[in-house]
């Protein structure tokens, strides 16, 4: 009978232990899924399209090596950009791409 009481007590303790662990794991997994938000500021680098090299230009969304090279070639051939909107004259940069990157551009 003593062994039965010990076993029952042990099972009850294990049940509570696993129950509390399961609750903690559920809480942690919900935080991993993005349900917990923080208000940290992410610094976004502004790129000068008249002086930027390929390395800086490719940090812009949707700008890869080829388009970065085209921007530099366009700049060498036509001179400095007067407005950021002039970047749409470069082949491969349309209105959709421009709208994605315009907040990160300067002349």
Biopython code that builds the backbone (N, CA, C, O; Angstrom):
import numpy as np
from Bio.PDB.StructureBuilder import StructureBuilder

atoms = [
    (1, "UNK", "N", (0.815, -1.196, 0.000)),
    (1, "UNK", "CA", (0.000, 0.000, 0.000)),
    (1, "UNK", "C", (0.858, 1.260, 0.000)),
    (1, "UNK", "O", (0.508, 2.257, -0.630)),
    (2, "UNK", "N", (2.003, 1.210, 0.721)),
    (2, "UNK", "CA", (2.896, 2.355, 0.765)),
    (2, "UNK", "C", (3.455, 2.658, -0.623)),
    (2, "UNK", "O", (3.584, 3.818, -1.015)),
    (3, "UNK", "N", (3.784, 1.593, -1.362)),
    (3, "UNK", "CA", (4.308, 1.784, -2.727)),
    (3, "UNK", "C", (3.263, 2.420, -3.632)),
    (3, "UNK", "O", (3.599, 3.237, -4.490)),
    (4, "UNK", "N", (2.018, 2.057, -3.449)),
    (4, "UNK", "CA", (0.937, 2.626, -4.246)),
    (4, "UNK", "C", (0.788, 4.112, -3.970)),
    (4, "UNK", "O", (0.589, 4.890, -4.903)),
    (5, "UNK", "N", (0.879, 4.525, -2.714)),
    (5, "UNK", "CA", (0.788, 5.946, -2.359)),
    (5, "UNK", "C", (1.963, 6.724, -2.937)),
    (5, "UNK", "O", (1.790, 7.831, -3.448)),
    (6, "UNK", "N", (3.159, 6.143, -2.855)),
    (6, "UNK", "CA", (4.346, 6.802, -3.406)),
    (6, "UNK", "C", (4.218, 6.954, -4.924)),
    (6, "UNK", "O", (4.541, 8.001, -5.484)),
    (7, "UNK", "N", (3.746, 5.900, -5.571)),
    (7, "UNK", "CA", (3.575, 5.936, -7.024)),
    (7, "UNK", "C", (2.532, 6.979, -7.419)),
    (7, "UNK", "O", (2.728, 7.726, -8.378)),
    (8, "UNK", "N", (1.429, 7.029, -6.684)),
    (8, "UNK", "CA", (0.372, 8.001, -6.975)),
    (8, "UNK", "C", (0.892, 9.416, -6.774)),
    (8, "UNK", "O", (0.640, 10.298, -7.595)),
    (9, "UNK", "N", (1.616, 9.634, -5.683)),
    (9, "UNK", "CA", (2.184, 10.963, -5.410)),
    (9, "UNK", "C", (3.161, 11.360, -6.508)),
    (9, "UNK", "O", (3.155, 12.500, -6.974)),
    (10, "UNK", "N", (3.992, 10.419, -6.915)),
    (10, "UNK", "CA", (4.960, 10.682, -7.980)),
    (10, "UNK", "C", (4.255, 11.015, -9.292)),
    (10, "UNK", "O", (4.664, 11.932, -10.004)),
    (11, "UNK", "N", (3.197, 10.272, -9.612)),
    (11, "UNK", "CA", (2.443, 10.537, -10.842)),
    (11, "UNK", "C", (1.786, 11.918, -10.813)),
    (11, "UNK", "O", (1.757, 12.623, -11.821)),
    (12, "UNK", "N", (1.263, 12.291, -9.655)),
    (12, "UNK", "CA", (0.636, 13.614, -9.527)),
    (12, "UNK", "C", (1.674, 14.707, -9.712)),
    (12, "UNK", "O", (1.431, 15.695, -10.405)),
    (13, "UNK", "N", (2.830, 14.527, -9.090)),
    (13, "UNK", "CA", (3.908, 15.516, -9.250)),
    (13, "UNK", "C", (4.370, 15.615, -10.706)),
    (13, "UNK", "O", (4.581, 16.710, -11.227)),
    (14, "UNK", "N", (4.523, 14.469, -11.346)),
    (14, "UNK", "CA", (4.923, 14.472, -12.755)),
    (14, "UNK", "C", (3.863, 15.139, -13.635)),
    (14, "UNK", "O", (4.190, 15.873, -14.567)),
    (15, "UNK", "N", (2.605, 14.879, -13.331)),
    (15, "UNK", "CA", (1.521, 15.497, -14.103)),
    (15, "UNK", "C", (1.606, 17.025, -14.018)),
    (15, "UNK", "O", (1.539, 17.714, -15.036)),
    (16, "UNK", "N", (1.755, 17.545, -12.797)),
    (16, "UNK", "CA", (1.844, 18.993, -12.631)),
    (16, "UNK", "C", (3.101, 19.566, -13.267)),
    (16, "UNK", "O", (3.083, 20.662, -13.826)),
    (17, "UNK", "N", (4.179, 18.821, -13.176)),
    (17, "UNK", "CA", (5.425, 19.267, -13.788)),
    (17, "UNK", "C", (5.269, 19.375, -15.300)),
    (17, "UNK", "O", (5.619, 20.398, -15.889)),
    (18, "UNK", "N", (4.746, 18.327, -15.930)),
    (18, "UNK", "CA", (4.579, 18.351, -17.379)),
    (18, "UNK", "C", (3.503, 19.342, -17.817)),
    (18, "UNK", "O", (3.608, 19.945, -18.885)),
    (19, "UNK", "N", (2.479, 19.507, -16.999)),
    (19, "UNK", "CA", (1.433, 20.473, -17.329)),
    (19, "UNK", "C", (1.999, 21.886, -17.353)),
    (19, "UNK", "O", (1.709, 22.660, -18.265)),
    (20, "UNK", "N", (2.798, 22.216, -16.361)),
    (20, "UNK", "CA", (3.365, 23.567, -16.334)),
    (20, "UNK", "C", (4.389, 23.736, -17.442)),
    (20, "UNK", "O", (4.500, 24.825, -18.005)),
    (21, "UNK", "N", (5.146, 22.689, -17.774)),
    (21, "UNK", "CA", (6.094, 22.767, -18.880)),
    (21, "UNK", "C", (5.358, 22.962, -20.195)),
    (21, "UNK", "O", (5.788, 23.760, -21.028)),
    (22, "UNK", "N", (4.282, 22.263, -20.392)),
    (22, "UNK", "CA", (3.507, 22.397, -21.627)),
    (22, "UNK", "C", (2.987, 23.804, -21.804)),
    (22, "UNK", "O", (2.972, 24.326, -22.919)),
    (23, "UNK", "N", (2.556, 24.430, -20.711)),
    (23, "UNK", "CA", (2.084, 25.811, -20.775)),
    (23, "UNK", "C", (3.214, 26.747, -21.169)),
    (23, "UNK", "O", (3.019, 27.642, -21.991)),
    (24, "UNK", "N", (4.387, 26.552, -20.595)),
    (24, "UNK", "CA", (5.544, 27.398, -20.918)),
    (24, "UNK", "C", (5.955, 27.221, -22.366)),
    (24, "UNK", "O", (6.285, 28.196, -23.041)),
    (25, "UNK", "N", (5.938, 25.993, -22.849)),
    (25, "UNK", "CA", (6.329, 25.737, -24.238)),
    (25, "UNK", "C", (5.339, 26.384, -25.191)),
    (25, "UNK", "O", (5.738, 26.930, -26.220)),
    (26, "UNK", "N", (4.040, 26.332, -24.859)),
    (26, "UNK", "CA", (3.041, 26.959, -25.722)),
    (26, "UNK", "C", (3.240, 28.459, -25.762)),
    (26, "UNK", "O", (3.117, 29.076, -26.819)),
    (27, "UNK", "N", (3.547, 29.049, -24.619)),
    (27, "UNK", "CA", (3.779, 30.486, -24.565)),
    (27, "UNK", "C", (5.017, 30.863, -25.367)),
    (27, "UNK", "O", (5.000, 31.850, -26.102)),
    (28, "UNK", "N", (6.088, 30.093, -25.234)),
    (28, "UNK", "CA", (7.327, 30.374, -25.964)),
    (28, "UNK", "C", (7.123, 30.211, -27.462)),
    (28, "UNK", "O", (7.647, 31.002, -28.245)),
    (29, "UNK", "N", (6.365, 29.191, -27.874)),
    (29, "UNK", "CA", (6.173, 28.983, -29.308)),
    (29, "UNK", "C", (5.326, 30.095, -29.916)),
    (29, "UNK", "O", (5.527, 30.447, -31.078)),
    (30, "UNK", "N", (4.378, 30.660, -29.156)),
    (30, "UNK", "CA", (3.581, 31.757, -29.700)),
    (30, "UNK", "C", (4.451, 32.995, -29.879)),
    (30, "UNK", "O", (4.213, 33.788, -30.791)),
    (31, "UNK", "N", (5.455, 33.174, -29.024)),
    (31, "UNK", "CA", (6.355, 34.313, -29.187)),
    (31, "UNK", "C", (7.249, 34.124, -30.395)),
    (31, "UNK", "O", (7.582, 35.099, -31.067)),
    (32, "UNK", "N", (7.645, 32.898, -30.689)),
    (32, "UNK", "CA", (8.485, 32.628, -31.853)),
    (32, "UNK", "C", (7.726, 32.882, -33.153)),
    (32, "UNK", "O", (8.334, 33.222, -34.168)),
    (33, "UNK", "N", (6.417, 32.722, -33.129)),
    (33, "UNK", "CA", (5.623, 32.886, -34.338)),
    (33, "UNK", "C", (5.310, 34.344, -34.627)),
    (33, "UNK", "O", (4.537, 34.639, -35.538)),
    (34, "UNK", "N", (5.893, 35.253, -33.872)),
    (34, "UNK", "CA", (5.708, 36.668, -34.150)),
    (34, "UNK", "C", (4.516, 37.272, -33.448)),
    (34, "UNK", "O", (4.090, 38.366, -33.820)),
    (35, "UNK", "N", (3.963, 36.621, -32.459)),
    (35, "UNK", "CA", (2.805, 37.163, -31.769)),
    (35, "UNK", "C", (3.203, 38.165, -30.699)),
    (35, "UNK", "O", (2.350, 38.855, -30.142)),
    (36, "UNK", "N", (4.485, 38.245, -30.413)),
    (36, "UNK", "CA", (4.982, 39.211, -29.455)),
    (36, "UNK", "C", (5.738, 40.285, -30.240)),
    (36, "UNK", "O", (6.706, 39.980, -30.936)),
    (37, "UNK", "N", (5.309, 41.510, -30.131)),
    (37, "UNK", "CA", (5.894, 42.579, -30.914)),
    (37, "UNK", "C", (6.736, 43.483, -30.032)),
    (37, "UNK", "O", (6.390, 43.753, -28.882)),
    (38, "UNK", "N", (7.839, 43.943, -30.585)),
    (38, "UNK", "CA", (8.656, 44.918, -29.862)),
    (38, "UNK", "C", (8.762, 46.167, -30.722)),
    (38, "UNK", "O", (8.566, 46.117, -31.936)),
    (39, "UNK", "N", (9.063, 47.251, -30.103)),
    (39, "UNK", "CA", (9.131, 48.527, -30.812)),
    (39, "UNK", "C", (10.572, 48.966, -31.012)),
    (39, "UNK", "O", (10.946, 50.084, -30.657)),
    (40, "UNK", "N", (11.370, 48.086, -31.577)),
    (40, "UNK", "CA", (12.747, 48.458, -31.850)),
    (40, "UNK", "C", (12.816, 49.112, -33.216)),
    (40, "UNK", "O", (12.130, 48.702, -34.152)),
    (41, "UNK", "N", (13.643, 50.120, -33.315)),
    (41, "UNK", "CA", (13.790, 50.812, -34.589)),
    (41, "UNK", "C", (14.906, 50.168, -35.391)),
    (41, "UNK", "O", (15.977, 49.866, -34.865)),
    (42, "UNK", "N", (14.636, 49.964, -36.663)),
    (42, "UNK", "CA", (15.627, 49.416, -37.562)),
    (42, "UNK", "C", (16.136, 50.566, -38.412)),
    (42, "UNK", "O", (15.355, 51.274, -39.048)),
    (43, "UNK", "N", (17.438, 50.746, -38.417)),
    (43, "UNK", "CA", (17.973, 51.840, -39.216)),
    (43, "UNK", "C", (18.020, 51.421, -40.681)),
    (43, "UNK", "O", (18.501, 50.340, -41.022)),
    (44, "UNK", "N", (17.518, 52.285, -41.519)),
    (44, "UNK", "CA", (17.482, 52.037, -42.949)),
    (44, "UNK", "C", (18.433, 53.021, -43.599)),
    (44, "UNK", "O", (18.306, 54.234, -43.432)),
    (45, "UNK", "N", (19.374, 52.491, -44.333)),
    (45, "UNK", "CA", (20.388, 53.329, -44.949)),
    (45, "UNK", "C", (19.841, 53.965, -46.224)),
    (45, "UNK", "O", (19.266, 53.294, -47.081)),
    (46, "UNK", "N", (20.036, 55.269, -46.321)),
    (46, "UNK", "CA", (19.655, 56.004, -47.524)),
    (46, "UNK", "C", (20.836, 55.973, -48.477)),
    (46, "UNK", "O", (21.981, 56.162, -48.068)),
    (47, "UNK", "N", (20.548, 55.734, -49.752)),
    (47, "UNK", "CA", (21.592, 55.580, -50.754)),
    (47, "UNK", "C", (21.562, 56.765, -51.709)),
    (47, "UNK", "O", (20.516, 57.099, -52.266)),
    (48, "UNK", "N", (22.708, 57.394, -51.891)),
    (48, "UNK", "CA", (22.836, 58.475, -52.870)),
    (48, "UNK", "C", (23.085, 57.825, -54.226)),
    (48, "UNK", "O", (24.137, 57.227, -54.451)),
    (49, "UNK", "N", (22.111, 57.945, -55.128)),
    (49, "UNK", "CA", (22.224, 57.259, -56.416)),
    (49, "UNK", "C", (23.247, 57.907, -57.342)),
    (49, "UNK", "O", (23.565, 57.347, -58.391)),
    (50, "UNK", "N", (23.764, 59.070, -56.977)),
    (50, "UNK", "CA", (24.806, 59.711, -57.785)),
    (50, "UNK", "C", (26.210, 59.304, -57.380)),
    (50, "UNK", "O", (27.155, 59.515, -58.141)),
    (51, "UNK", "N", (26.364, 58.729, -56.208)),
    (51, "UNK", "CA", (27.706, 58.370, -55.746)),
    (51, "UNK", "C", (27.840, 56.908, -55.344)),
    (51, "UNK", "O", (28.958, 56.429, -55.158)),
    (52, "UNK", "N", (26.754, 56.200, -55.207)),
    (52, "UNK", "CA", (26.777, 54.817, -54.702)),
    (52, "UNK", "C", (27.442, 53.873, -55.691)),
    (52, "UNK", "O", (27.271, 53.985, -56.905)),
    (53, "UNK", "N", (28.201, 52.943, -55.137)),
    (53, "UNK", "CA", (28.780, 51.870, -55.933)),
    (53, "UNK", "C", (27.839, 50.680, -55.963)),
    (53, "UNK", "O", (26.738, 50.726, -55.414)),
    (54, "UNK", "N", (28.283, 49.626, -56.607)),
    (54, "UNK", "CA", (27.450, 48.426, -56.723)),
    (54, "UNK", "C", (27.081, 47.880, -55.338)),
    (54, "UNK", "O", (25.939, 47.481, -55.108)),
    (55, "UNK", "N", (28.043, 47.864, -54.427)),
    (55, "UNK", "CA", (27.805, 47.326, -53.087)),
    (55, "UNK", "C", (26.679, 48.023, -52.353)),
    (55, "UNK", "O", (25.889, 47.377, -51.664)),
    (56, "UNK", "N", (26.597, 49.343, -52.496)),
    (56, "UNK", "CA", (25.518, 50.085, -51.838)),
    (56, "UNK", "C", (24.202, 49.912, -52.576)),
    (56, "UNK", "O", (23.152, 49.758, -51.951)),
    (57, "UNK", "N", (24.251, 49.935, -53.887)),
    (57, "UNK", "CA", (23.025, 49.849, -54.678)),
    (57, "UNK", "C", (22.301, 48.521, -54.477)),
    (57, "UNK", "O", (21.070, 48.483, -54.469)),
    (58, "UNK", "N", (23.047, 47.443, -54.316)),
    (58, "UNK", "CA", (22.394, 46.135, -54.162)),
    (58, "UNK", "C", (21.739, 45.975, -52.795)),
    (58, "UNK", "O", (21.033, 44.993, -52.569)),
    (59, "UNK", "N", (21.955, 46.910, -51.885)),
    (59, "UNK", "CA", (21.241, 46.856, -50.601)),
    (59, "UNK", "C", (19.795, 47.308, -50.747)),
    (59, "UNK", "O", (18.985, 47.108, -49.842)),
    (60, "UNK", "N", (19.474, 47.906, -51.866)),
    (60, "UNK", "CA", (18.100, 48.351, -52.129)),
    (60, "UNK", "C", (17.244, 47.156, -52.542)),
    (60, "UNK", "O", (17.726, 46.260, -53.235)),
    (61, "UNK", "N", (15.990, 47.137, -52.126)),
    (61, "UNK", "CA", (15.097, 46.037, -52.529)),
    (61, "UNK", "C", (14.957, 45.959, -54.044)),
    (61, "UNK", "O", (14.813, 46.976, -54.723)),
    (62, "UNK", "N", (15.002, 44.742, -54.557)),
    (62, "UNK", "CA", (14.800, 44.449, -55.979)),
    (62, "UNK", "C", (15.926, 44.955, -56.882)),
    (62, "UNK", "O", (15.776, 44.963, -58.104)),
    (63, "UNK", "N", (17.042, 45.373, -56.303)),
    (63, "UNK", "CA", (18.186, 45.822, -57.098)),
    (63, "UNK", "C", (19.299, 44.793, -56.930)),
    (63, "UNK", "O", (19.870, 44.637, -55.850)),
    (64, "UNK", "N", (19.588, 44.100, -58.019)),
    (64, "UNK", "CA", (20.667, 43.117, -58.014)),
    (64, "UNK", "C", (21.892, 43.687, -58.711)),
    (64, "UNK", "O", (21.943, 44.876, -59.023)),
    (65, "UNK", "N", (22.862, 42.845, -58.948)),
    (65, "UNK", "CA", (24.109, 43.285, -59.584)),
    (65, "UNK", "C", (23.894, 43.888, -60.965)),
    (65, "UNK", "O", (24.482, 44.919, -61.292)),
    (66, "UNK", "N", (23.058, 43.252, -61.774)),
    (66, "UNK", "CA", (22.857, 43.740, -63.149)),
    (66, "UNK", "C", (22.246, 45.132, -63.176)),
    (66, "UNK", "O", (22.704, 46.006, -63.911)),
    (67, "UNK", "N", (21.218, 45.332, -62.376)),
    (67, "UNK", "CA", (20.564, 46.645, -62.375)),
    (67, "UNK", "C", (21.491, 47.683, -61.731)),
    (67, "UNK", "O", (21.508, 48.837, -62.158)),
    (68, "UNK", "N", (22.252, 47.290, -60.720)),
    (68, "UNK", "CA", (23.211, 48.213, -60.116)),
    (68, "UNK", "C", (24.246, 48.658, -61.162)),
    (68, "UNK", "O", (24.605, 49.834, -61.223)),
    (69, "UNK", "N", (24.714, 47.725, -61.969)),
    (69, "UNK", "CA", (25.660, 48.065, -63.042)),
    (69, "UNK", "C", (25.013, 49.009, -64.059)),
    (69, "UNK", "O", (25.652, 49.944, -64.541)),
    (70, "UNK", "N", (23.744, 48.756, -64.378)),
    (70, "UNK", "CA", (23.032, 49.638, -65.317)),
    (70, "UNK", "C", (22.903, 51.053, -64.763)),
    (70, "UNK", "O", (23.030, 52.024, -65.508)),
    (71, "UNK", "N", (22.651, 51.175, -63.461)),
    (71, "UNK", "CA", (22.527, 52.502, -62.837)),
    (71, "UNK", "C", (23.855, 53.255, -62.978)),
    (71, "UNK", "O", (23.871, 54.438, -63.317)),
    (72, "UNK", "N", (24.957, 52.567, -62.717)),
    (72, "UNK", "CA", (26.269, 53.209, -62.809)),
    (72, "UNK", "C", (26.604, 53.574, -64.255)),
    (72, "UNK", "O", (27.126, 54.659, -64.511)),
    (73, "UNK", "N", (26.312, 52.689, -65.196)),
    (73, "UNK", "CA", (26.552, 52.996, -66.614)),
    (73, "UNK", "C", (25.700, 54.177, -67.066)),
    (73, "UNK", "O", (26.181, 55.056, -67.781)),
    (74, "UNK", "N", (24.428, 54.196, -66.645)),
    (74, "UNK", "CA", (23.536, 55.300, -67.005)),
    (74, "UNK", "C", (24.088, 56.609, -66.460)),
    (74, "UNK", "O", (24.081, 57.627, -67.153)),
    (75, "UNK", "N", (24.559, 56.582, -65.239)),
    (75, "UNK", "CA", (25.104, 57.767, -64.581)),
    (75, "UNK", "C", (26.350, 58.274, -65.305)),
    (75, "UNK", "O", (26.523, 59.481, -65.475)),
    (76, "UNK", "N", (27.212, 57.358, -65.727)),
    (76, "UNK", "CA", (28.437, 57.747, -66.443)),
    (76, "UNK", "C", (28.099, 58.345, -67.813)),
    (76, "UNK", "O", (28.721, 59.314, -68.247)),
    (77, "UNK", "N", (27.124, 57.765, -68.473)),
    (77, "UNK", "CA", (26.758, 58.206, -69.818)),
    (77, "UNK", "C", (25.969, 59.514, -69.802)),
    (77, "UNK", "O", (26.197, 60.381, -70.647)),
    (78, "UNK", "N", (25.041, 59.669, -68.850)),
    (78, "UNK", "CA", (24.109, 60.797, -68.857)),
    (78, "UNK", "C", (24.366, 61.853, -67.784)),
    (78, "UNK", "O", (23.680, 62.875, -67.744)),
    (79, "UNK", "N", (25.326, 61.619, -66.936)),
    (79, "UNK", "CA", (25.585, 62.559, -65.852)),
    (79, "UNK", "C", (24.755, 62.215, -64.628)),
    (79, "UNK", "O", (24.033, 61.219, -64.601)),
    (80, "UNK", "N", (24.876, 63.061, -63.623)),
    (80, "UNK", "CA", (24.192, 62.809, -62.352)),
    (80, "UNK", "C", (22.673, 62.864, -62.510)),
    (80, "UNK", "O", (22.134, 63.561, -63.370)),
    (81, "UNK", "N", (22.010, 62.102, -61.646)),
    (81, "UNK", "CA", (20.558, 62.148, -61.594)),
    (81, "UNK", "C", (20.159, 63.473, -60.948)),
    (81, "UNK", "O", (20.743, 63.872, -59.940)),
    (82, "UNK", "N", (19.180, 64.149, -61.515)),
    (82, "UNK", "CA", (18.720, 65.425, -60.954)),
    (82, "UNK", "C", (17.646, 65.208, -59.886)),
    (82, "UNK", "O", (17.569, 65.952, -58.909)),
    (83, "UNK", "N", (16.823, 64.184, -60.085)),
    (83, "UNK", "CA", (15.761, 63.831, -59.144)),
    (83, "UNK", "C", (15.795, 62.316, -58.948)),
    (83, "UNK", "O", (16.291, 61.588, -59.807)),
    (84, "UNK", "N", (15.276, 61.852, -57.838)),
    (84, "UNK", "CA", (15.293, 60.398, -57.617)),
    (84, "UNK", "C", (14.401, 59.676, -58.623)),
    (84, "UNK", "O", (14.647, 58.514, -58.947)),
    (85, "UNK", "N", (13.381, 60.348, -59.112)),
    (85, "UNK", "CA", (12.476, 59.737, -60.103)),
    (85, "UNK", "C", (13.200, 59.401, -61.408)),
    (85, "UNK", "O", (12.748, 58.540, -62.163)),
    (86, "UNK", "N", (14.320, 60.076, -61.676)),
    (86, "UNK", "CA", (15.079, 59.827, -62.906)),
    (86, "UNK", "C", (15.657, 58.415, -62.955)),
    (86, "UNK", "O", (16.049, 57.947, -64.024)),
    (87, "UNK", "N", (15.715, 57.745, -61.832)),
    (87, "UNK", "CA", (16.244, 56.380, -61.817)),
    (87, "UNK", "C", (15.347, 55.436, -62.622)),
    (87, "UNK", "O", (15.787, 54.364, -63.038)),
    (88, "UNK", "N", (14.087, 55.836, -62.839)),
    (88, "UNK", "CA", (13.182, 55.001, -63.646)),
    (88, "UNK", "C", (13.563, 55.000, -65.118)),
    (88, "UNK", "O", (13.005, 54.228, -65.898)),
    (89, "UNK", "N", (14.495, 55.846, -65.508)),
    (89, "UNK", "CA", (15.000, 55.838, -66.879)),
    (89, "UNK", "C", (15.956, 54.671, -67.115)),
    (89, "UNK", "O", (16.269, 54.344, -68.259)),
    (90, "UNK", "N", (16.412, 54.052, -66.046)),
    (90, "UNK", "CA", (17.311, 52.908, -66.138)),
    (90, "UNK", "C", (16.482, 51.669, -66.438)),
    (90, "UNK", "O", (15.472, 51.410, -65.785)),
    (91, "UNK", "N", (16.921, 50.906, -67.435)),
    (91, "UNK", "CA", (16.210, 49.689, -67.824)),
    (91, "UNK", "C", (16.132, 48.735, -66.631)),
    (91, "UNK", "O", (17.142, 48.441, -65.991)),
    (92, "UNK", "N", (14.933, 48.262, -66.345)),
    (92, "UNK", "CA", (14.732, 47.323, -65.249)),
    (92, "UNK", "C", (14.162, 47.964, -63.994)),
    (92, "UNK", "O", (13.806, 47.266, -63.045)),
    (93, "UNK", "N", (14.073, 49.301, -63.984)),
    (93, "UNK", "CA", (13.484, 49.979, -62.832)),
    (93, "UNK", "C", (12.220, 50.684, -63.292)),
    (93, "UNK", "O", (12.262, 51.755, -63.896)),
    (94, "UNK", "N", (11.121, 50.063, -62.994)),
    (94, "UNK", "CA", (9.828, 50.641, -63.332)),
    (94, "UNK", "C", (9.209, 51.310, -62.120)),
    (94, "UNK", "O", (9.849, 51.484, -61.083)),
    (95, "UNK", "N", (7.968, 51.676, -62.278)),
    (95, "UNK", "CA", (7.256, 52.383, -61.212)),
    (95, "UNK", "C", (7.120, 51.530, -59.940)),
    (95, "UNK", "O", (7.238, 52.044, -58.827)),
    (96, "UNK", "N", (6.874, 50.237, -60.112)),
    (96, "UNK", "CA", (6.705, 49.345, -58.966)),
    (96, "UNK", "C", (7.995, 49.258, -58.139)),
    (96, "UNK", "O", (7.967, 49.370, -56.913)),
    (97, "UNK", "N", (9.106, 49.061, -58.817)),
    (97, "UNK", "CA", (10.394, 49.008, -58.125)),
    (97, "UNK", "C", (10.714, 50.353, -57.508)),
    (97, "UNK", "O", (11.170, 50.424, -56.367)),
    (98, "UNK", "N", (10.479, 51.418, -58.252)),
    (98, "UNK", "CA", (10.757, 52.759, -57.730)),
    (98, "UNK", "C", (9.967, 53.015, -56.447)),
    (98, "UNK", "O", (10.514, 53.544, -55.479)),
    (99, "UNK", "N", (8.701, 52.649, -56.433)),
    (99, "UNK", "CA", (7.877, 52.865, -55.232)),
    (99, "UNK", "C", (8.398, 52.096, -54.023)),
    (99, "UNK", "O", (8.214, 52.525, -52.884)),
    (100, "UNK", "N", (9.045, 50.964, -54.269)),
    (100, "UNK", "CA", (9.611, 50.185, -53.165)),
    (100, "UNK", "C", (10.892, 50.804, -52.611)),
    (100, "UNK", "O", (11.194, 50.646, -51.428)),
    (101, "UNK", "N", (11.644, 51.505, -53.456)),
    (101, "UNK", "CA", (12.956, 52.000, -53.029)),
    (101, "UNK", "C", (13.021, 53.504, -52.813)),
    (101, "UNK", "O", (14.023, 53.996, -52.294)),
    (102, "UNK", "N", (12.001, 54.241, -53.187)),
    (102, "UNK", "CA", (12.087, 55.699, -53.190)),
    (102, "UNK", "C", (12.395, 56.318, -51.836)),
    (102, "UNK", "O", (13.037, 57.366, -51.772)),
    (103, "UNK", "N", (11.950, 55.692, -50.753)),
    (103, "UNK", "CA", (12.218, 56.236, -49.416)),
    (103, "UNK", "C", (13.690, 56.079, -49.026)),
    (103, "UNK", "O", (14.158, 56.713, -48.080)),
    (104, "UNK", "N", (14.405, 55.243, -49.750)),
    (104, "UNK", "CA", (15.806, 55.010, -49.435)),
    (104, "UNK", "C", (16.746, 55.684, -50.412)),
    (104, "UNK", "O", (17.952, 55.443, -50.370)),
    (105, "UNK", "N", (16.221, 56.529, -51.295)),
    (105, "UNK", "CA", (17.040, 57.180, -52.314)),
    (105, "UNK", "C", (17.234, 58.646, -52.028)),
    (105, "UNK", "O", (16.362, 59.308, -51.464)),
    (106, "UNK", "N", (18.381, 59.145, -52.419)),
    (106, "UNK", "CA", (18.627, 60.594, -52.408)),
    (106, "UNK", "C", (19.567, 60.916, -53.538)),
    (106, "UNK", "O", (20.268, 60.042, -54.048)),
    (107, "UNK", "N", (19.580, 62.200, -53.935)),
    (107, "UNK", "CA", (20.508, 62.679, -54.972)),
    (107, "UNK", "C", (21.422, 63.718, -54.390)),
    (107, "UNK", "O", (22.280, 64.251, -55.094)),
]
sb = StructureBuilder()
sb.init_structure("model")
sb.init_model(0)
sb.init_chain("A")
sb.init_seg("    ")
for serial, (resi, resn, name, xyz) in enumerate(atoms, 1):
    if name == "N":
        sb.init_residue(resn, " ", resi, " ")
    sb.init_atom(name, np.array(xyz, "f"), 0.0, 1.0, " ", f" {name:<3s}", serial, name[0])
structure = sb.get_structure()
